[in-house]
Amino acid sequence: MTGDTAAAAAAERVAGVAGELAVRVTRYEAQRDHRAVFAYTYFRLTSDLAAGLRTNNLSFTAPDWVADLSVSLAAAYFTAMDAIDTWLGLVPDARSRPGREVRSADLPETVPRPWRDVYAASTVRHSYVLEEVLFSMMAHMSYDLPLALRALATHADVHHRIADFHRMNDLLASSIDVVQDEIAARYCRRLHSLDRVFVHDDELFTSYGIRVARGMAWFNCDRLLDPDASAEAMGSISRSTAAFIAEFRSPDDWRRRHAFRVLRALVPSRRQWPTSPSTPADVGTVR
């Protein structure tokens, strides 16, 4: 298989992931489910990865491995969301009463702990769009990604793929500003105003933040592969999302902590939804 053919085949596999994400965006938006915001973010970034593979401007040396990682990573996310959906089906009040706050401990252990923490955080009164993106990105990059890398490492040594992993970081990081603008237009036109309020806490939603978070995931994959470090690493990546949420919502600086509490009490989330039901085609075209 030639390089161009391999890249095209890899692009189609990643486009398939984007298509499944588009379906979920449609469903979450129809249900007014807060998970739509991150699903759309993930859809857009995956679409850009598919486009990057199709043109192969970054000269991926192993596009099939890039696709493998994308598919493995998405599978972890889909499994977690499906487990939440199963729980919601058993506890219909959790969806029918949007004012009801859910605790992380309310969700079953079939949902990985970081995603339990994220879902519970999204039910807090006046949860903001920016928070939902940041908390979900934290769970996906600090927990799902090192586990996906470890899964690939059981079949082959991933260390010689670090150049392609870095190329992925470059591509995704270069997309984040445009994606943030699209999220603001779709879900929260005042996102950039809130962005200024949270300016010290939203570094994850930047090109620099994407690179750092994914670099840390690579490091934690190495820890997971080391028998002497794996248990501690697993505990660390399981706890990190809850710690991030706590620090974001209750920062160490008492003045900022007080300001955030006042803000949450007084300022509505200002979330908006598309005016008509979306279809995968409406959500966007895989580039």
C-alpha positions, 0 to 999 in steps of 0.5 A, a space after each residue: 500500500 502506498 503512502 497516499 493510499 494508506 493515508 486515505 484509508 486512515 482518513 476514512 476510518 477517522 471520518 467514521 469516528 467523526 460521523 458517529 460523533 455527529 450522530 451523538 451531537 444530534 441526539 444530545 442537542 435534541 435532548 438538551 443534554 449538556 454533553 452536546 458541547 464537548 461532543 461537538 468539540 470532539 467532532 470538529 477536532 476529529 474532522 480536522 484530523 481526518 482532513 489532515 490525514 486525507 491531505 497528509 500535509 504533516 507527512 504522517 509516517 504511520 497514518 494507520 497508527 494515527 487512525 488506530 489511536 483515534 478509533 481506540 480513543 473514541 471507543 473509550 469515550 463512546 463506552 463512557 457515554 453509553 454507560 451514562 445513557 444506560 444509567 439515565 434510562 434506569 433513573 429517568 428523573 435525572 434527565 427529566 428534572 434538569 434542576 436536580 444536581 447529581 453527585 459523582 457517587 450517584 452514577 454507577 462504576 460502569 462509568 469511569 470515575 473521571 466521566 462521573 465527575 464531569 457529568 455530576 459537575 454539569 448538573 450544578 446550577 449555572 454550569 457554564 459552556 466553557 466549563 463543560 468543554 474544559 472538564 470533558 477535555 480533561 477527562 478525555 486527555 488525562 484518562 482516556 488518552 493514556 489508556 488508549 495509548 497503553 492499549 496500542 502498546 500491548 500490540 507494538 512499541 508505541 515509542 517509535 510513533 512519538 513523531 506522529 503523535 507530535 504531528 497530531 498535537 500540532 494539527 489539533 492545537 492549530 484547530 482549537 481557536 477556530 473550534 472555540 469560535 464555532 462553539 461560541 456561535 453554536 452554544 454561547 455567544 458570550 463565551 468569550 466574555 466568560 473566557 475573560 472571567 475564567 482567564 487563569 483557568 482555561 489554559 487547557 482550551 488553547 493550542 498550548 494546553 492541548 500540547 501539554 495535556 497530550 504530552 502528559 498523557 504520553 508520560 502517563 502511558 509510560 507510567 501505566 506500562 511500568 509494573 512498578 508505577 502502574 497502580 499509582 499512575 492509574 490512581 492519579 489519572 482517575 483522580 485528576 479530573 475531580 481535582 481539576 474541577 475542584 480547583 477550577 470552581 474553588 481556586 486557592 485564591 480566596 478573592 477569586 473563589 468568592 468572585 466565582 461563587 457570586 458569579 455562579 449565583 447571579 449570572 445565568 449560564 446563557 446556554 443556547 441551542 440550535 433553533 431547529 433539530 440538527 442532523 449529522 449533515 447540519 452539524 458539519 461536513 468532515 473536511 
